[in-house]
Amino acid sequence: MDERAVFTAVVYVLTSGCAWRYLPESFGVSPATAHRRFTAWTGAGLWRRLHRAVLDELGARGELDWTSAIVDAASVRAKKGGSLTGPNPVDRGKKGSKLHVLSEAQGLPLAVAVSGANLHDSQAFKPLILGIPAIRSRRGPRRRRPVKIRADKAYYSAEHLRWLRGRNLIPRIARPGIESGERLGRHRWKIERSISWLFGYRRLTVRYERKGSHFLAFLGLAAALTCYKRLAKLTT
């Protein structure tokens, strides 16, 4: 089976949100074959490597803004339950998952993760920052450290501030009861736009995958495609 045809079919499922069994015959790929190859590629870590390859190309062109990184999260309902789900406190305790996203200063996703909807946003803060890959630069060595870390008050804690400063990262986290979100909002809209970009892939708006690894795979592919769209604009 032609791998490009299978990849195109996987992208169609991600974009349209259709069930595998409704994959159009025009792709020339059976639903079983597409799902089997998707599972194999997920196990091989293809989506993470693809995302990094696109980031490397953007970094080599100087298209990544390292002045800051922005962190946020959003929840979705998990129709069939499964791993990496939990009771959503803002959806009457129904099963859900949470998408965690870290972007560079202009909103291109650098790292993504999935957890149960009941996990507090702050629990994903360190893993996201540590998950930033070493990305090529236009000049000099690979880079994985932004100058500042921006986040809303859900991520604020004295321990997080110490942790960031110990890694020479400047914290820009709203302090509960002291700072309003307006100041952060000048930058926060970019990560909200990033999450909106990702939710443009309909397979992410409601989770149907029982396996958390498969839902994370779709999220990783969506992040790679989001970055690739920026790259494509540079080459047209």
N, C-alpha and C positions, 0 to 999 in steps of 0.2 A: 504493500500500500504506500502511495506517495506521501511522504511526511508533510510536505507543504499543504496537501489537500486535508490531511488530518488536522494540522495546526489551524487552518482556516475554519474548519468545522468547530474546533474548540473555541476560537474567538467568536464565532457566531453564537454559540451557546451562551458565552459570557455576555455578549452584547445584547442579545434578544431576550435572554432569560428563559428560553424554552427548555422543556424537559428533553433529556437525551433522546427519548423514543420519538420525539417529534422533529428530529433533525431532518431537513429536506433532502430528498434523494439527489437533488442537483449537485450536492457536494461530492457524490461518488464514493461516499464513505458510509458504512453501516453504523447505526447508533452504537452497537456493541463494540465495534472496532474502535470508534472514536473514544468511547468511555474507557476502554481497556488501555489505549495508548495514553490517554490523559492520566490515568492512574500510574502507569509506568513512568511517565515523564515527571509526575509529581514526586514519586519515590526517588527519582534520580536528582531531584533538586533543580530541575531545568528552569523553573520560573524565576527563582532567586538569581540564577546565573544570567538569565536573559535581562532581568532588571539591572543587574550590575553592569552588563555589557553596554546597555544604552546609557547608563550614568557615566561610564568611562568615556564614551564618545562625547557626551555633553561637557564633561569636565575637561577633556583635551581641547575643546573649542572655547573654553572659558565661559560657558553658559550657565554654570552653577554659582549661585550667590551664597557665599559662606559667611556673610556678615552676621547671620543668625540662623537658628533652626527653630521651628515652631511645632508644638506638640498639641494634639487634640484627639478626641475619640467620639464615636457615634455608635448607637445601638440599632440592631435589626432583630426582627422576630425570627425565631428558628421553628419552622413549621413541624419538623420531624424530630426535634431534639437532637441527641447525639453528643459527641465529645465537644469540648470547648463551648458549652452552653450553660446557662444558669437562669434562675428567676430574675426577670427584669423588674427592678423596683419602680420604674416609670411606666410599666405596661401591665399593671395589675398582677405582677408576679408570673407572667407567662414566660415560657422558655425563650431565651434570646441569646444573641452573641454581640460582642462589642468589637468594633474595628478601631484599632489604635494606629495613628498615622503621625509620622514625623517628616516634615518637609524642610527644604531649604528656604531662604528668605522670600523667594518669589512664589513658593507654593508647589514646587515639584517634589513629589514624594521620594524620600531617601530610604525610609525604613517603615515597614508595616507589620502588624501583628494582630492576632485574633484571640479573644478570651471569652469567658462566660459573661453575660450581661451584668451579673452581680459583682464582678470585680471592680473595685474602685479604680478610677482613672490613674491615680498616683502610683498604683502597683506596677503599671507598665512604663513608668517614666524612665527608670534606669535601663531596663532591657532595650527600649527603643534607641536611646542614645548610644548604648554599647553596640547596638545592631547596625549603626551607620557603617557601611563598607568603606574600605580604603579605595578612594576614587582617583583616577588619573587627573592631573592638573595640566594646564597649558604649559607651564614651566615648573620644574622642580619635582620633588617626590609626590607620591600619592597622598591624598588628604582625606581625613575622616573627622576632623574637629572644626566645628563652626566657632565663631567668636562669642556669640551670645545664645542662650537658650530662652525662648519665650513660651509662656504657658499661662493659663488662667489660674484662679485661686484654688481650684481643685487639686492642683499639683504642689501647692505651697506647704513646706515643712522646713523646720530648722535643719533637719538631717539632709534634705535635698540641697539646701543652700550650701552646707558644708561639703557635700559630695561634689557639687559642681565646682566650687572654688578650689577644691583639692585637685581638680583636673584642669585648672586654668580656664574654666568656662564661666562667662559672666552671666549670672542669673537675672532674668527679667520676668519674674513671676509675681502676679498680683497678690497682695497681702489681704487676707479676709478681714473685712470690717474696717480697713484702712484706705485701700485704693479701689476705685471703681474700675469697671472694665473698659471705660471709655479710652483711657490712655493705651491700654493693650489693644483695643479695638482697631487702632491704626495699622496694626500688623496682623491681628487675629483673623481678619476677613480673608487673608490669603490662605490660611489653613482650612477655613470653612469652604472656600472655593475649591481647594484640593479635594476635600471630602465630597463636595458636590460633583466634581469631575468623576470621582470613583463611583459614586452612585448613579452616574450616567450609564454604567454597565449594569443592566437590569438584574443580572444574576446575583448581584450583591445587595439589592434592596430588600429582599426576603431570602433567608437562608433555607434551602431545601436539602443540602448535603448533610447526611448523618455523620460523615467523617469530618472532623474539624480540619484535618490536613487538606482535604479537598476544597473546603471553603477558603482556607488560607491560600491555596494555590490560585484560585480565581482572583483573590485580592492581589496577590503578587503579580499575576499577569495583567490585571487592570493597572497597577502601578507602572509596570513596564511600558504598556501601551500609552499611558498618559505622558510619560517622559518621551516616548518615541514620537508622539505628535509634535512636541516642541522641536525635536531633532529634524523631523520631516520638513518643518517650516524653514529651517536653515538651509536646506538643500534644494528648495524650489525657487 
